[in-house]
Amino acid sequence: SYELTQPVSVSVALGQTATITCVGTDIGSKNVHWYRQKPGQAPVLVIYRDIHRPSGVPERFSGSNSGNTATLTIDRGQGGDEADYYCQVWDSRTRTIVFGGGTKLTVL
Amino acid sequence: EVQLVESGGGLVQPGGSLRLSCAVSGFTFSGSWMHWVRQAPGKGLLWVSRIYFDGSDTIYADAVKGRFTISGDNAKNTVYLQMNSLRVEDTAVYYCARSDGDGYNFFDLWGQGVLVTVSS
């Protein structure tokens, strides 16, 4: 089955840029989506189809995807960005949806 | 208001059954895929199952195949997850979520989640 690997945790200083990676075999050929989940809440879509932001998501959030790595970038990190972040793809071979293990973002 | 509201969770013994419901409001099923995603305590997200709005296509994760059944009632705008032969490892918050029928399979709408606890 297809696997996505994310770092367990990422820390970023207040106001700096956070980068969260999602590694998978030839992930650049897939559409990658990203979700933010705060404690006790449902996940929220922050990036879809690699680079697109839903309405209401700040421009500070951006995505990229190439080769074996997709990346979520959060500029000017704020305390409100602290959350778990998950990448997700559709595996056309097995016709199933796959999530990465999630990354806990801490803003110092 | 567009929203998904899950219900039907609770405590059940191993080997037991439970049926979850997801009531849709503010939009119709037409053209959508409806999914169930679960999250065990302190763990990550795990996709469980999906159904096309007309019921013509259903898919399951290996972990629940043969035990869980997803279904929908368009007249009631409700999606169901029938869970049989429950195991301790099925303990999780179960979320209902929607993806558009465009084929990109991302979740643009989530419910608040419902807790299922499997324990003796």
HADDOCK unambig.tbl for C-alpha pairs under 7 A between the chains (distance, minus, plus):
assign (segid A and resid 31 and name CA) (segid B and resid 104 and name CA) 6.98 0.50 0.50
assign (segid A and resid 33 and name CA) (segid B and resid 106 and name CA) 6.42 0.50 0.50
assign (segid A and resid 41 and name CA) (segid B and resid 112 and name CA) 6.90 0.50 0.50
assign (segid A and resid 42 and name CA) (segid B and resid 110 and name CA) 6.64 0.50 0.50
assign (segid A and resid 42 and name CA) (segid B and resid 111 and name CA) 6.92 0.50 0.50
assign (segid A and resid 42 and name CA) (segid B and resid 112 and name CA) 5.56 0.50 0.50
assign (segid A and resid 42 and name CA) (segid B and resid 113 and name CA) 6.84 0.50 0.50
assign (segid A and resid 45 and name CA) (segid B and resid 107 and name CA) 6.83 0.50 0.50
assign (segid A and resid 45 and name CA) (segid B and resid 108 and name CA) 6.08 0.50 0.50
assign (segid A and resid 48 and name CA) (segid B and resid 106 and name CA) 6.84 0.50 0.50
assign (segid A and resid 90 and name CA) (segid B and resid 105 and name CA) 6.32 0.50 0.50
assign (segid A and resid 96 and name CA) (segid B and resid 61 and name CA) 6.87 0.50 0.50
assign (segid A and resid 97 and name CA) (segid B and resid 47 and name CA) 6.11 0.50 0.50
assign (segid A and resid 98 and name CA) (segid B and resid 47 and name CA) 6.81 0.50 0.50
assign (segid A and resid 99 and name CA) (segid B and resid 45 and name CA) 6.46 0.50 0.50
assign (segid A and resid 99 and name CA) (segid B and resid 46 and name CA) 6.60 0.50 0.50
assign (segid A and resid 101 and name CA) (segid B and resid 44 and name CA) 5.61 0.50 0.50
assign (segid A and resid 102 and name CA) (segid B and resid 44 and name CA) 6.10 0.50 0.50
